[in-house]
Amino acid sequence: MLVKNIMLASVISAVSSISLLGCGGSSESNSTPKLNTKVALGELLYADKNLSLDRTQSCATCHNPERGFIDDRINVASREGTASAGSLGDDQISIGDRNAPSAAYAAFSPLFHEGTRDRSNKIMTDLDIGAYVGSIGGQFWDGRETDLKGQAGGPPTNPGEMNMPDKASVIERIKENSEYVAGFEHVYGGSIFDDAELAYAAMAESIGEFEKTDEFAPFDSKYDRTFLNFRDENYYEFPISSKALTGQVLFFSSNLTCAACHQLQPLRIKEELFTSFEYHNIGVPVNTSLRSFNGVANLDEGLLNNPAVTAVTEKGKFKVPTLRNAAVTAPYMHNGIFNELETVIRFYQHAKDLALNLPGGAINNPETNLPWGNAEINENIAHDILGKNKQNLDNGEIEALVCFIISLTDARYENSLDPVKVENCGL
C-alpha cells in the first residue's frame, strides 16, 4: 500500500523558507525537527532547486506535480508551442534525447528483473498472444535503475540534468540548510554526514519514499470513480460518458491488442495501472526535429543501454508507459515524437498494416502530413503483437479510444484537459 498522502501545495515556498533558515535564520526550538520522516525530507528535496549546480532545477522541474509529473516547459526544441520532447538542463544549454517520463504511478513498477508475465486471460487467448518473457520493471525508459531510490539518485550528478560535479557537492548543498541537517540526523542518525556516499543514498531514498505517497498515485480518475464503485448501491456518481465507455470496450476487446501491453491485471479490477511494465520495440521513428537541436546522432538502442542487459535481441525496446494521465502528459513515445493521442492511435494502425504488409502502412502522419518515417531500430519490432490487431478503426472509434484515455486522468488534472475534447467526449 502507498503511504499516507502528503500534499505538495506550498512546497516551493516551504523550501524558500527553509533556505533562509540555513543562511542564518532561526527556527523554533523543538526536540523533534520539522523534517522528521523520510517522506517529509523527500517532499522538500523533490522541489529544491538548490541541489542543481546553478540552482535552477529540481526533480519537480522535469516532473512537475501540477502537470502530471512531466516536464511541461517550452524550450528551443518545442514544436508549435508544446512541451519539448527533450528536457533543458540546469546549464540552460543541454537538451535531452528522451521524453521525461511521468513520475506518477512509477512506485508500482517492480524491481528490474528478467521474468515471465502471464497473459492467459480470454482476450489474449482470443488474440493468440501468449506469455511475455523478458525484462520487466525498473525505472527510466530502459529500466537502468532498479528502483525509485536509484532513479532519484541519477539526475543531480548528470551533466545534462542538474549538473552537480559529484555526490559530495550535493551533500554540501544539503548541509547549507540547518533544517535539512536536523532532519537527516533525526531520521538517519547523527553520523549520517560523516560519509557523503551514505548521505547521498539517504537523500535518494527519501525522494523515493516521497514518490510512493498517494500524491503520485491517487487512483481518482473518472474511470476509477465509475468503474470501481458501480457495484456500491449507495454510490450514484457515473461520470464516465457513453463515448468513453465505447472506447473502453474497444480497448479491452479481442479486436485490438491494446490490453496486451497496457493491462497489468487479468481482470479489470481496482487500481489497474494500464501498463504491463514490459519492454517492446514498436517501431517508433527517430525524432529528427528534436535531434536538430540536441546534436545527438547515435541511434537510441533502448533496453540495450541498460548495463544489466547484453543480448542484442533487446535493442530498441522501451518500457511500456502507463496510460494514466496520458491525456495531459504529451508529447508521447520515448522520444516525444507525437503530440496528440489521436496520432498515437493512428500510428498503431500504421504499425499493424506494416506488420501485415498491407498498403495502409503508407498513410501519412496526420501531425506533419508526411510519411511516418522509418523505425529508429528496425530489429526486434513487435510485429507479432502489432499484427494481431484485427480492426481498422474509423474516426469515431479513434475518438472513442481517446475519450476512454481522457477518463483515466487524475481528478487534480481535469482542469488541464482540452475543453473541446472533454465536451465532445461528454466528460
N, C-alpha and C positions, 0 to 999 in steps of 0.2 A: 504494500500500500504506500502511496505517496505521503510524505509528512505534511503536517498542518500548513496550510497556505499562509505565506507572509507576503502581503501586497507590496508592489514596487512603487506605489504612489509616494511622491516626495523623496524618492531615493537620491536624486541628484542634489537637492537642497541639503539633504542629510549629509551627503559626502562633503559638500562645501563647508558645512558647519564643523564637521569633524576635522577637516583640513585646517581650519582656523585654530582649533584646539591644539593641533600638532605644531603650530607656529607660535606658541607662547600663551595661548588662551588657557583657561582653567575650566574644569568640569566639576560638577557637584560631587563631593566625596561620597563614595559608595563602595562597600566591600565587594559587591558583585558588579562587574563592569557592564556597561550597556550592551556590548557585543559579547554575550555570554554563551552563545551556541555556535556551532559550525554554520548553521543556516544563516544566523544573524551576520556573521562575518562575511559569508559568501554573498549575501544580498548587497552589501555595500561594496565589496570588492568587484562585483559584477559591473557596477556602474561607475567605477573610479578611473577617470582618465589619467590620473597621476601615475598609473602603472605603465604608461607608454612613454617613450623617450621624450617627445615634445609635449607631453601631457595633453594630447588631443583626442585620444582614442581609448575606449574601454571595451569590455565584452559587449555591452549594450549598444555600442556604436554599430557593430556589424550584425547584432542580433537584438534589434530594437523591440523591447517588450510592448510598445504601443503599436507595432506594425507586424504582429505575428512572429516576432523574434527573427526577422530577416534584416538585411541591410537595405534600407529604403532610400539611401542618399543618391542624389544626382551627381554624376561626375562626367568627365570628358568622354567616357566610353558609353554613356547612356544614349539610348535610342528614343527619339520622339518624346523626350521629357520624362521617361520612365526610369525606375530604379536601374542602376547599372548591373550588368551581368557579372562584373568583377568589382571587388571592393577596393577602395582607395586606402592606402596605408597611412600610418602616422606621419611619414615623411612628406605626405601630400603629393607624392610623385608615383609611387608604386601602385600598380593596378593588378589585381589577381587574375588568374586564368580560369577560376571556377566560381560559380554562383554560390554565395554564402548560404548554406542550408539553414532552414529554420531550426532553432533550438527547442521549439515546442514539441512535447511528447518524446524527446530524444532519450529521456530517462528509461524508457521502456525497451530500448534497443538492447538485446542481450550482449554479454561479453563476446568479443570477436572470437569465432571458432569455426572449424570445419565440421559440418554435420549434415544430417538429413532432415528434411521437413516434409511431413506427410501432407498430401493434398487429396486425400481419398474421400472428399465429400461428393455428393451427387453431381454437382455442376462440373467438377473437374473430371469425374468419371465419364460424363456425357461428352466432354470435350476431348477425352483420351489424353489427358495431361497427368502424368504420373508424379511421383515424389521428386522433390528437389534435392540434389546432392551438391554440396559446395560450401562456399564461405557464407557465414551468417553473422549479422550483427556488427558490433563495433561502432565507432564514431568517425565522422568525416565521410565524404563520398566514397573513399576507398577503404574505410574501416581500419586505417593505420593506427589509431589509438583504440585500445581495448574497451575503455570505459570513459565516463564523464570526467573523472579526475584527470586522466591522460589528455583528454581533449582540452580541458581548461588550462592545462599547463603549456600548451603549444603556442598560442598567439603572442604572449608577452615577449618572447625572445625570437620570434620570427621576424627577419629583416623586412619582409614585405607587409607586415601587420603592425604590431605595437613597437617593434624595433628596439627593444632594450638589449644592451650588449651581452648580458648574461643573467643568470638567476640571482646572483649576489646583488646585482644592481637593482633588481626588482624588490628584493627584501629591504634594501636601504631605503627605497621609496616608502615601503610599508612602515618602516621604523621612524620615518619623519612624523608619523601620526600617533600621538600618545594613546588615543582610543583604540587604535589597531593593536598597539603593543600590549595594552592591558587585556584586550580581548583574546589575542593569541596566547598570551601567557596563562590566562584563566582556562582556556579550552584545551590547549596543547601542552601546558606545563611551563614553568618558569625558565627552563633552559632551551626553549624552542628556537631562540635566535642565535644560539651558540653554533649552530650548523646551518648554513644557508641552504643546503640541499634539503634538509628536513623542513625548514621553514617554508621553502618554495612548495614542497609537496603538501604541506598543510594548507597553504593558500589555494592550491589547485583542488584539494579535497573539499575545502569549504565552498568554493564556487560550484563544484559538482553536487554537493549536498543541497545547495540552494536550487539548483536546476531540477531536483527531484520533487520540489514542492508543487502543490496544486496550481500555483501561479503559472506554471508552464503547461499544465495539463488539466484543465477544469472539466472536460467532458460535458459541456453545457450547450452544445450547438442545437439548432432546431431539429436536426436528425436525432440527437440524444433525447431532447425534450419530447419528441413524438414517439420514436420507436421504443425507447426504453421504459416508457411509462404508460403505454396504451393499455396494458393489462390491468392497471390500477383503476378500480371502479370509481375512486374518488378523484381521479385526475382527468380533467376535461380539456386541457390545452391540446390543440392539434395544429402546431404551427407550420408543419411541412405542407407543401402545396401539391396539387394533383400532378403538375408538371414534374416536380421533384420526385414524386412517387413513381412516375413513369420512368424517369432516369434511374431511380433505384432498381426498379425491376430489370431494366436493360443492363445495368452494371452487374447485377448478380445472375444474369441469365446464362443459359448454356449456348447462347449465340455469340457471346463475346468473352474474351479471356481476361477482362479487367481484374476479376477476383483471383486469378491465378497468382498475381503478384501483389495485389492491393487488398487482400483479405487475410488476416492472420489466423483467425479462429474458424474452426469448421462450421460453426453456426453463427448467424448474425445475432450476437448477444451483447450484453453490456460492455462498454469500453473497447469496442473494436477499434484498432489503430489504423486500419486502411494501409498497411504496409506489411509485407512478409519479412522484411529485413534481409531479403535475398539480394544477390548480385547478378545483374544481367547487362548485356550489350544489346541495345535495341536499335542501333544504327544511327544514333544522333549525329548530325553533320557538324563539322568544325564551325565554330563561331568566328568567322573571318572578320566580322565587324569589331568584336572585342579585341582580337589579336592585332588589328591595325593600330591599336592604342598601346597595348601592353608589350608588344615586341616578342611575344612567345612564338617560337617556330616549331618546337617539337610536338609530336602527337601526344595527346594525353592518354596514357595506357591504363588509366583507371586502377583497378584492383591490383595490377602488376606493380604499381607504385608502393604497395603495402609491403614492408620488409618481411612480413611473415608469409608472403605468397611468392612462389617462384615459378609455378607452372605457366608456360606461355599460353596455355589454353584459357587463362583468366584475363588476358589482355583485353582492355576496352570495356570491362564490366564495371558497373557502378551500383551502389546500394539503392534499393527501391525506396523513395521518399514517402512519407505519409501524405495522404490527400487531405487530412485535416488542415483547415485554414488555407488550402491551396488557392481559393478564390481571392485572397488578399496577400499572397506571397509571390506574385510574379516578380521577375521572369522565371521561366521554367527550364528544366533539364539541368544537368550538372554544369553546363557551360552557359546557361541562361539565354539560349538562342531563341526561344519563343516567348512572346509577351502575352499571349491570350490562351485561355483554356480551350477555346474552340480550335485553335491551331494545333494544340497538343493532340486533341482527339482526331483531327483530320490527319495528323502525322501518323497515328497508329493505323488509320485506314490505309494510308500510303504504304506503311511498312507491311501490312497484310498483303497488299497487292504485289509488292516486291517479293515477299516470301513465296507467293504462289505464281510468280512470273506473269502477272496479269498486266494488261496495258494501263490500268488505272494508276500504276506506280509512277506515271509521268505527270500526274496532276500537280500543279504548282502550289507553293507555299502561299496561303492567302494573305499573309502579312507583307510579303515582298512581291507577289505575283511573279516570282521567279522559281525555277526548279528547286526542289528541296536541298539539293547538294548531296554529295556522296558521304557515306558514313566516315567518321574520323578513323575508326578502326573497323576494317572490313571483316576481319576474322571474328569468329565466335558470336555473330549476331544470332539472337534467339529466334530464328525462323521457325523453330519447332513450336513455339508458343504463339508468336505473332501470326503465323499462317493458319492457326486453328480458329481465328475469328471467322464466323460464318455469315456475318451480316454486313451489308453495305448500308451505312447509316445515311438517312436523309437529313435535311436541315433541321427539321423538327425534332428528330431523335438526338441529334448533336446538342441542340438547345436543352433538351430534357436532361441529358447527362451533365451538362454544365449546371443546370438548376440543382441537380442532386449534389454536386460537389459544393455549390454555394451553401447548401443546407448543412454542410459539415463545418461551417465557420463558428468558432467560439463566440459566445454572446458578446464579449467585450469588443469584438472587431466588426460586429454587424453594421455599425455606422460607417465603416470604411469600405463597404461593398459598393459596387457600381449601382447607383439607384435605379438606373434604367433597366438593368438586368434583373434586379430584385423585383421591380414592378412587373416586368414581363414574365417572370417566374411565378408570380403570385406569392412571393415570400415576404 
